[in-house]
Amino acid sequence: MWSYLRTVSRWTRELHLKLRPVNEESKSIQHYTDATWADDIETRISRSGSICFWKQCPIAWNSKRQRNIALSSTEAELNALADGVQENQWIKYLVEELWSDSLNPSTFHVDNQGLVEKIKNFGSNSKTKHLDIKMKWLRDLKNKNEIVVTLIPSEEMIADTLTKSSNTQSLNRLREKCFMVHYSPS
């Protein structure tokens, strides 16, 4: 792990990036995950986006095409959330390792009420087995108090800008929330 961090620091050293975390008591990683649904006209593949914060600083983000065709917007959001939870597992380990501190359960902010309801109670049949497995995995992590999933209004979903073309208001929201990392050329 340390060799990886040394390598990354060599890549970014010339950028003079400075992480300025807010000195807060919160010991929780915050994730915003979002997805489009079947927005690629040719393939109908959805797109996932997520942003991860620690101490109000963005520490990881991504935007990528999903691996399969989602049959509903809830399934597309589930895929994005599952990817975010998987990413969180190594990020949480890394933060705890670097700062020698134990973190609280990570909080995942989503804007799909159907997803939040399905995590609480999801019925399965032979055609939704793949969804049932993801739901049970997420529910298990929630029951073990390893993650918290919260519903937020779509207007507050900053990961939305990572899934599709965005308007000025959405981009401004992202900029205000994310850019606690400052670029200072020498």
Secondary structure, DSSP 4 states (H G I P E B T S, - for coil): -HHHHHHHHHHHGGGTEEE-----S----EEEEEE--S--TTT---EEEEEEEETTEEEEEEEEE-SS--SSHHHHHHHHHHHHHHHHHHHHHHHHHHHT-PPPPEEEEE--HHHHHHHH-----GGGHHHHHHHHHHHHHHHTTSEEEEE--GGG-GGGGGTS---HHHHHHHHHHHTTEEE---
